[in-house]
Each structure stands twice: as C-alpha cells, then as structure tokens.
Amino acid sequence: MIRERSQLRCLASATASLAVLLLINTHALWRPWLGGFVTPGFADVVWIGNVTGLVHLLGNLLLFAVCPPLLRRSIEFLFAALALVSAAVLFRVFPFAFATEWLAVTLRVLLGVALVALGLRLIASLFRLSLGGQRPNPVH
C-alpha cells in the first residue's frame, strides 16, 4: 500500500513536471495575454526551468519504476539543489513587472526568504543522503 502511494505520487509529480515544461516552452504564446506582467526577461529563465523540469520528470519516472532508499535520497538531494539554483536565477533575473513598487519589493523579499529556506532544505537533504537512505534512530 505504501509503495503504491509512493508510485502514485511519483507519477503525479512526473505529470506535473511535463505540464510545467509545456507551459515554460510556450511562453511566447501566453505571455502577451498577461499585459506585460511577465517581461521579455522571462526568456532568460527558460533554460533553468527546462533543466529543472526535465530532471524532475526523469527522476520521478525513475522513482516510479524503482525506489531503493539511497536512490530516493540522491534524487531528493538533486531536486533540492536544482530548486535552490532555480530560485537564485529567478531572483537575479526577476522577469516580472508590477504596477506598484511595493509588490516588486515584497516578491523579491519573499524570494530571498525562499532562497534561505531552500538552502536549509539542501543541507537537510545532504544530511539524509549521508545516512545512506537509513532513518536516524531517536535518542532516548
């Protein structure tokens, strides 16, 4: 039952990754409908979106097929690293134009907080990976 739930989650994540890849790569079609909110600078973040989406797609399909703990932890670490790089690129390029400056500043601050959180997630993923896929024993 647990394995089936894990497989279903991996399949759903792979499907979502495919949808994101399609959305990112058709930005020239949908961007004009947003009235300038998404700037032409969005093209500068497409590459990291493609890399992240493709790695998530392939990683989840691999986990759907086989799921040893060490492989799962390795893929989770890779996902965490890509999330951090993606957020950093988005923070640097910031391909959005807001009607008011405070919205832009707020989103940049939130992206900065997300960078810190993703850095912590990366450290936690590295720790779990160093355990070799095993869960730590609680100390009593």
N, C-alpha and C positions, 0 to 999 in steps of 0.2 A: 504494500500500500504506500509506504513512504517513497520507495523508488519510483512508483508510478506518478506520484505527486511531483517528485523532482523532475521526472521526464516531461510532464505536462508544463511545468514552469519553464524548463529549457526550451521547449517547443514554442511556447508563448513569447518568450524573450527573443528567440530567433525570428519569429514572425514580426515582432515589433521592430527589430533591427532592420529587417528588409523594408518595412514601411518607411522608416526614417531615411534609409538610403535612397529610396524613391523620392521622398519629399525633398531631401537636400539637393539631389541632382536635377530636379525640375524647378529650381528656384527662379530661373529666368521666366517661367510661365506664371508663377503665382506672386512673385514679388511686386509687380505693378498694381495688383489689387489691394495692397496694403497701404497705399497712399504715401509712400516714402518712409514709412516706419522702419522697414528693413532697407538699409542703404546698399549701394553697389559694392561696398566693402565686404558684404556677405560672401562674395566670391572668394575672398581671401581666407575664409574659414572652411570652405567646402572640402579641402584636402584632409583636414583633421577629422571632419565629420565622416568622410569616406573611410578613412583608416579605422576609426573607432567603430563605425557601423559594421564594416567587414569583419573585423576581429571579433566583435560581439556575435555576429551571425555565425561565423565558423566555430567559435568557442562554444556557443550554446548547442550547435548541432553535434559537436564532438561530445559534449557532456550528455546529450540526449542518447547517444549511442553507447558510450562507456562512461563510468563515473567513479573511478578509484579516488579515494580521498586526496592523495597527493596531486593528481591531475586537477581536481576541482580547486584546490588551494592555489595551484600555479596559475590557473586561468583567472581566478578571483584577483590574484595579485596583478596580473596583466591588465585586467579590466580597471582596477583601481589606478594603476599608473596612467593608462590612457585617459581616464576621467580627469585626472589632475592636469595632464598636458592639454586636453581639450578645453578645460576651463581657463587655463592660462592663455591659450591662444584667443579664446573669446574675450577675455579681459583685455588683452593687448589690442586686438583689432576693434572690438566693440562696434559691430555693424548695425547699430540702432540709432534712430533719430527720434527724440521725444519732443513734444510740443512745449514742455517746460523743463527747465534745467534741473529742478529738484528730483524729477523722475529719473533722469540720467545719472545723477549722483547717487540716488538710492540704489539703483540697479548695480552700479559699479561697486558700492559698498557691499551689497549682497553677494556679488561675485567674489569680492575679496574674502568675505566670510566663508563662502563655499570653497575657495582655494585652501584656506586653513583646514576646514573640515575634511576635504579630500586628501590633504597631506597626512592628517591623522589616520584616515582610512587606509592610506597606503602603508603607513607604519604598522597598523594593526594587521593588515594582510601579510606583510612581511613576517611579522611575529608568528601568525598562524602557519605560514608556509615553513618557517624554521622548525615548527613542531612536526613536520613531515606528515601532515594530514591527520595527526592524532589530536584529540582533545586534551587540554591540560587537566590534571587531577586537582580537585579543590583541596585546599589546605584546611584541616580541621583543628 
